[in-house]
Amino acid sequence: MKLLLAVLALLLTGCSTAPPGPSPEEAFRFGGISMPASGKVLETQYDRGIDARYVVVLSLPPEDVPKLLEASRFAPGAMKDDQLIDGRRVYREVTAQGTTVRLELFTT
């Protein structure tokens, strides 16, 4: 009986795996982001209700932040904007602290 319970517990834990997280490429495409080669993705989050929201945390040298903004078509000096991307309005916000850069990309 104990063996049967152990096997059943093993089978059930295999069924409860979390779905895979979003890919950074998916988030970049969603937000029209063009990342410099020097960047490294540390974390990607996604949530969806009525709207969709991606958060991507990067490690990026501070001198490359302007390259990211320019390549992603932000207005000069802007760290926040909205763009029409694939027919939807996407709000984009970039915050940088040292080498950590956080991108928040969402629709409303």
MOURZI-V931972 format. One record per residue. RES is the residue in one small letter. SS is DSSP state (alpha for helix, beta for strand, coil for the rest). PSI is psi in whole degrees, 0 to 359 (* if undefined). OMEGA is omega in degrees with one decimal (999 if undefined). Layout:
RES:SS:PSI:OMEGA / RES:SS:PSI:OMEGA
//
This chain:
m:coil:317:179.1 / k:alpha:322:179.3 / l:alpha:318:178.8 / l:alpha:318:178.6 / l:alpha:321:179.1 / a:alpha:317:178.6 / v:alpha:317:178.9 / l:alpha:318:178.3 / a:alpha:319:177.8 / l:alpha:316:179.5 / l:alpha:319:-178.6 / l:alpha:325:178.0 / t:alpha:330:175.9 / g:alpha:334:-179.3 / c:alpha:348:-174.3 / s:coil:30:178.8 / t:coil:144:-179.7 / a:coil:148:176.9 / p:coil:153:-179.3 / p:coil:146:178.8 / g:coil:171:-179.3 / p:coil:151:176.9 / s:coil:148:176.3 / p:alpha:323:179.8 / e:alpha:321:177.6 / e:alpha:316:178.6 / a:alpha:317:179.7 / f:alpha:318:178.2 / r:alpha:315:179.2 / f:alpha:317:-175.1 / g:alpha:3:-178.8 / g:coil:38:-177.1 / i:coil:134:175.9 / s:coil:108:-173.8 / m:coil:135:175.0 / p:coil:155:-179.4 / a:coil:337:-178.6 / s:coil:351:-177.6 / g:coil:150:176.4 / k:beta:126:179.7 / v:beta:127:177.7 / l:beta:326:-175.5 / e:beta:144:174.5 / t:beta:130:178.4 / q:beta:154:178.3 / y:beta:135:169.6 / d:beta:153:-175.5 / r:beta:133:171.3 / g:coil:241:171.7 / i:coil:324:179.8 / d:coil:169:176.6 / a:beta:145:179.1 / r:beta:130:172.8 / y:beta:143:170.1 / v:beta:127:178.5 / v:beta:129:177.0 / v:beta:129:-175.9 / l:beta:158:164.0 / s:beta:122:-174.2 / l:coil:130:177.2 / p:coil:138:-177.5 / p:alpha:326:-179.6 / e:alpha:347:179.6 / d:alpha:354:177.7 / v:alpha:315:176.9 / p:alpha:328:177.2 / k:alpha:317:178.3 / l:alpha:314:-178.5 / l:alpha:315:-179.5 / e:alpha:313:-179.0 / a:alpha:334:-179.8 / s:coil:8:174.8 / r:coil:37:169.6 / f:coil:151:175.0 / a:coil:148:179.6 / p:coil:128:178.9 / g:coil:353:-177.7 / a:coil:141:174.6 / m:coil:3:-176.7 / k:beta:136:175.3 / d:beta:184:170.6 / d:beta:145:-177.6 / q:beta:151:171.0 / l:beta:113:-176.5 / i:beta:120:-179.1 / d:coil:41:175.0 / g:coil:6:178.4 / r:beta:147:178.8 / r:beta:119:-179.3 / v:beta:125:176.7 / y:beta:133:-173.6 / r:beta:133:178.5 / e:beta:132:179.8 / v:beta:129:172.1 / t:beta:137:-178.1 / a:beta:134:177.2 / q:beta:104:-174.5 / g:coil:233:179.3 / t:coil:3:179.1 / t:beta:124:-180.0 / v:beta:132:179.6 / r:beta:126:176.7 / l:beta:128:172.7 / e:beta:123:-174.0 / l:beta:121:-175.9 / f:beta:159:173.9 / t:coil:159:174.0 / t:coil:*:999
//
